[in-house]
Amino acid sequence: MTMSRVLTGIDGSPQSAAAARWAAGEAVRRGTGLLILHAWPWLGTEFAEGTPAGDLRPAALRALADTAEEIRRAHPGLSVETMVVGEDPADALLAAAEKQDLLVLGSRGLGGFAGLLVGSVGLAVAARVSVPLVLVRADGTDGTDRTDGTDGHQDGSPGGREVVVGVDGHHASGAVLDFAFAEAARRGARLRAVHGWDLMPVWTATGWVPAQVDITAQEAAEQAVLAEALADARAAHPDVEVIAETRLGGSARAVVAASAGADLVVVGRHDRHHPLGMRLGPVAHAVIHHSAAPVAVVPHP
């Protein structure tokens, strides 16, 4: 039986190389192997006897070999395999991910402010992949270097390490929480469970306005909802320190605000079909573009 591995895709860019290094660190934490995939749509027999002008394939293949060798030197005990596929990159990654534990892809920072710029391949994969996907930045604009999988913390103490998970308190997903708790446990990190809520608008003679509610009472009610949502996962992971946090202002804003300084941010993606195909929900879409930390998107029913 083939061992499941951490899968990453490389295209010759610094972003994909950074993702591969992060994936290697994650594979070490999980005690599994690493598979590095390069997909090129035109790897057919028509190019068997020569390389057309402007073909970027040779450089990408060299980057694949160089990255694999770099990771083998950094992690001598890690099983590293490479694979080249003549398919559309998104289709190849989706097919390969079905047999693996985790997929890791690279994204670049949004210049002047913390965040991810996720390309068409990353978005297509994030909306359809059947296993958890982590999107990793190649830069260090949030003040830590996470590209080697160590997440910028060397002392191993939970005081400086944190995994953030966005929790829909009223429809919490066990799969998302289990993934987040397990990642926190692997890192010896605390888990910050964030539940964002907002005031429901009501229609008045002057238009839609926020409902007039007792904010203190509503905050207490939201905290109770979050505590109930976390109860089973906390019982299953008693050694993980948990900070349960509610924030007024909406789910996406709450998770993005909590992402600063985190090792990893975890959000869910409903695994359901839309008339226009599989799609990311608004919270996951906002978080993967604006998080200051790597983002794990976990599919769930």
N, C-alpha and C positions, 0 to 999 in steps of 0.2 A: 504494500500500500504506500502510495506516494505521500511524503510528509508535506503538510501545508506550510507555506512560507509567507514571508512578507514580500510583496511584489512592488516594484517601482518601474517607472518608465523613463527612458533617457532619450533626448533628441539632440544632444550636443550643446545645449544651452547651460549657462551657469546655474539656472534655476533647477533644471533636472538633475544636475550633479549634486547640488545641495540636498535635493529630495532623496537622492540615493544614499548620501551619507547619513541623513536623518533616519532613513529606513533601516540602514545597517545597525544603528544604535538600538532601534526598536526591536530588530530581530534578535540581537544579543539579549535584551531584556526579556524577550519571550522564550528564549532558548530554542529558536527555530532557525531556518535558513533564509537566505535572501535570493530572490530572482530578479534580475535586471533585464527589462525587455526594451528592445528598439523596434519600432514598427515604421515601415516605409511603404507607401502604396505601390511603388513601382519597382519592387524587388523581384521582378519577373525575369524570364529567360531572355527578353529582348535586350537586357543590359548585361548579359553574361559575358560578352566579348569586348566591352568597352564602357567607358564612363562618359555620358554626354556632357557638353559644356554647361556649367552652372549647376551640376548635380552636387548636392550637399551630402549625399549618402556616405562617401568615404570618410569625410570629417566626422560625421556622426558615429560611424562604426569605430573609428579610432577613439572617439570619446567614450564609447561603450567599453572598449577593452581597457583604456586607461583608468576609467572610474572603477571598474571591477578590480584591477590590480591595486589601486590605491586603497580600496576597502579591505582587500585581503591582507595588505600590509598593516593596516590599522587594527584589524580584528583577525589575528591569525587562526583562531579556533572557529571562525564563522564559515559555514558552507555558502559559497557565492556561486551562483550559476547565471549564465547569460542566455538570452534567446533573441533571435532576429526573425521578424514576421513580415511577410509581404502583404500587409493589409492596411486599411485605414487605421490610424492610431487609436481612435476612440473605440472602434470595433474590436481591435486586437486587445486592448487593455480590458475591456468588458469581458471578453471571452476568457482571457487568462486569469482574471480575478476570481472567477467562479470557483476555482479549485484552491484558492489561497485564503489566508487569514485576514489580510489587510492589504490595501493598495495605498501607495504614497506617491503624490505628484508634486511638482514644483510650481510655484507662482512667484511673480515679482512684485516688489513693493510699489505702492502708489506714490512714489516721489516724495512730496512734501509732508505727507501725513501717514500715520501707520495704517496699513491695510494691505490687502491682496488684490492684484489684478489677475483675474482668472480668465484664461483664454477660452476659445470655443471648445477645444478638446476637454479641458478641465470641467467646464460647465456641463457638457454632454455626458461625461462620465459620472459626475456628481449626481446628476438627475436619474441615472439608470443603473449604477453599479449595485450589485447584490451583496457586497461586503462593505464594511466600514472603509471610508476613504479619508486620508489625511492630506491636506494641502499645506505645503511648507514654503515659507518665504526664503529667498536666497540672501537677503540683506539682514542687517542687524539694527535697523532704525529704532527698535523698541528697547535697545540697550543691552540685549543679550545675544549670544551666538548659539543658535539652536541647530545649526546645520550638521553637526556631528552626532546628533541624537542624545547628547548629554544635557541639553536644555540650559546650558550656561551656568549650571550649579554643580560644583565639584565636591562639596562637603557631604552630600548625601543626607543632610538633615532636612526634616520636613518644614523647618521654620522658613526657608527661602524658596520652597517649591510648592506649586499649586496647580491643580487641574480644575478648570471651570466647566460646569455643565449647565446648559439651559434647560429648565424644567417647566413644562406646561403642567401646572399643578392640578388642573382639572382633567387632563388627559395624559398623564405621565406614561412614558414608555419604559417597560422593564428592560428592553434591549439596550436603550440609550443609557439608562442608569447603570446597568451591569457593566457596560463598556467603560464608562467614566470611572466607576469605583475600581475596576480592575487596573486601569491605567494609573490611577493614583497609587494603588498598592504597589505596582511595579516600580514606581519612581520613589517610593517612600515619601509621597507628597500628601498634603491635605487636599480635600475636595471642597470647592466652593460651589454649592448648588444655588443657582440664581433663578428666581421666579419673578418675571416682570409682569406688572399689571397696569391697567389704565382705567380711567373713569369712563363709563359708558355715556355716550352723548344722548341727549333727549331733545325732542323737537319742541320749540316754543314759538311765540309770535315773532320773535326776532331771528329765528332760524335754529340750527343745531347748536347746542351748548352743552358743556360737561354737566353731568348729573350732580346735584347738590347732595353730597353724602358726608357722613362723619368719617373723615380720613383716618383718624386713629382707630376707630372700630373696624373699618374696612381693612386697614393694614394688619390688625390682629387676626381678622378672618383669613386673609391671604397667607399669613404665616402658618396658621393651622392647616390650611390646605396643602402647603408645601411640606410640612412635617408629616402629614399622612402619606403624601406621595413618596417620600423618602423612606418610610418605615421599613419596608421589606428589604430594600437594598442595604440599608444601614445594618439590619440584623444579619444579613449575609456577609457583610464585610466589617466586622466589629473593630478591626485594627485601624481602619481609615478614619482620620480626623475629619469631621464635616463641619463646615460653616454653612448654615442655611440662611439665605439672604433674599429678601423681597425688595423690589424697587418699583416705585411708581414711575410710569413713563413708557411702558411697553416692553415686550420681550426682547426684541432685537437690540434696542438701545441699552437695556440692562446687561445683556451678555457682552456686547461690545465694550461697555464701560468697565466690566469686570475683567476683560481680557488683558489689560495692561500688566505686564510682568508675569503672566501665567506661562506655564510650560506647554499647556495644551488646552484648547477650548473644544468642547463636545456639544454638538447639536444633533437633532434628529431630522430625518426625512421620511415622510409618509410614503410607504412603498405601495402606491396605488396609481392606477392609470387615469390619465386626463384625456379628454377628447383630442387634444393636440399632442399627446404623448406624455411620457413621464416628465415631471417638472419638480424643481425645487420649490419648497414653500417660501413665503416672503421672509420669514425669520432666518432660515438657513441661508437664503440668498444674500441677505444683508450682512449676516455675520461673516460669511466666507470672504466678502469683499472688504470688510472694515475691521476685522479682528486684528489686534496687535500681536497675536500669537498663532502658531499652527492650529488649524481647525480640522477636527474629525467630524465627518458627516456620517451618521449611523442610520442605515435604512431600518424601518420598522413598520409593522402592519398599521 
